[in-house]
Amino acid sequence: MTEQSFVQRRGKVWSEFAVLVTRNRRGLTKKSIQFLKSFREITQDLNTAKANGFDPAIIERLNTLVNEGNQILYSQHDWSVKTLIRFLIKTFPQKVRSHWKGILAVSLLFYGLMFFFGLMCFRFPGIAEELVSAFELAQYENMYDPESSHFLQPREVSGDADMFGFYIYNNISIAFRTFAGGILAGFGSLLILCINGIKSGIIEGHLIFSGYAKTLIPFVIAHSALELTAIIFSAYSGMLLGYRFFVTNGLSRGASIKKAGEDALPIIAGSALMLFIAAAIEAFWSSKHTFPLTLRIGAGIAVWLLVLSYFLFAGRAAKGKNNEHSV
């Protein structure tokens, strides 16, 4: 390849990219696919020019274009209200749907373990005492006992606002540990998810057997739709990062991790918002045991249906632009 033929063949792409990044940045949203394609090609052109020892002026021109592209790709974005709304109604649900196979598999594992151990502890109550300490079981019984001074609230809190802060900290810490476990080749996230599913089943099976179903179910049914779904998303995101560290699909290891991060970041960000909302519901709604039982159960079912509908239908207008991914 000669220097002249290289410039003649690729010069038009460079000029179009220069216009896009220096004069028409407002149009990048509409031309995002063109931008990414051109940026990737120009990065390769820069490597080609360096490898063949072409004119330093050509290398400098390409280097400037690559730097401009990098600034657009990796600079911090202004999270305006409009951007947040777009993320909620389009980016987040689309990204979840693009990974539906992996998320479905993780969900089936989590709920399968929870229901299996819940049923076992309900049918054979002695199992719960073998797997969880008697002291911890007594604490949960005390929380769901209508005669208890800590009925439907943790011992560490004394009011709705305190409960809200407590639940945010508790939910976010669980989700973060679940996600961070992915550093162990994804198995850490999987293990933490399984432990949470098993323990949830044990506690709930024991409480239902002990006669606390009428206080347990109305309390957990609403906020669990968001909380459990967010924890599953966190586990999947951690597993995705760990998996892509070893399975690169032809990319370099760094590029594979970067691609997995681009997929996982919107899911993790959305999960954090879900946990925030779940904490608010848990603190200001779930604990209101004076509300009619049918109202609380009905509201909980409605939340589950809303969450399911959101991830099935939100952002469908642009679904054809997404690529399907799964672990």
SULDAGI-V816949 format. One record per backbone hydrogen bond with DSSP energy under -1.0 kcal/mol. CO is the residue of the C=O (numbers start at 0). NH is the residue of the N-H. Records with the same first field share a line. If there is no record, write none. Layout:
CO=NH + NH
This chain:
1=5
2=6
3=7
4=8
5=9
6=10
9=13
10=14
11=15
12=16
13=17
14=18
15=19
16=20
17=21
18=22 + 23
23=26
24=27
26=30
30=34
31=35
32=36
33=37
34=38
35=39
36=40
37=41
38=42
39=43
40=44
41=45
42=46
43=47
44=48
45=49
46=50
47=51
48=53
54=57 + 58
55=59
56=60
57=61
58=62
59=63
60=64
61=65
62=66
63=67
64=68
65=69
66=70
67=71
68=72
69=73
70=74
77=79
79=83
80=84
81=85
82=86
83=87
84=88
85=89 + 90
86=91
89=93
90=94
91=95
92=96
93=97
95=98
96=99
97=324
98=102
99=103
100=104
101=105
102=106
103=107
104=108
105=109
106=110
107=111
108=112
109=113
110=114
111=115
112=116
113=117
114=118
115=119
116=120
117=121
118=122
119=123
123=126
126=130
127=131
132=136
133=137
134=138
135=139
136=140
137=141
138=142
139=143
142=151
144=147
147=150
149=152
153=156
158=162
159=163
160=164
161=165
162=166
163=167
164=168
165=169
166=170
167=171
168=172
169=173
170=174
171=175
172=176
173=177
174=178
175=179
176=180
178=181
179=182
180=183
181=185
182=184
183=186
185=189
186=190
187=191
188=192
189=193
190=194
191=195
192=196
193=197
194=198
195=199
196=200
197=201
198=202
199=203
200=204
201=205
202=206
203=207
204=208
205=209
206=211
207=210
211=214 + 215
212=216
215=219
216=220
219=223
222=226
223=227
225=229
226=230
227=231
228=232
229=233
230=234
231=235
232=236
233=237
234=238
235=239
236=240
237=241
238=242
239=243
242=245 + 246
247=250
251=255
252=256
253=257
254=258
255=259
256=260
257=261
258=262
259=263
260=264
263=267
264=268
265=269
266=270
267=271
268=272
269=273
270=274
271=275
272=276
273=277
274=278
275=279
276=280
277=281
278=282
279=283
280=284 + 285
284=287
286=288
287=290
291=295
292=296
293=297
294=298
295=299
296=300
297=301
298=302
299=303
300=304
301=305
302=306
303=307
304=308
305=309
306=310
307=311
308=312
309=313
312=315
314=317
315=318
317=320
318=321
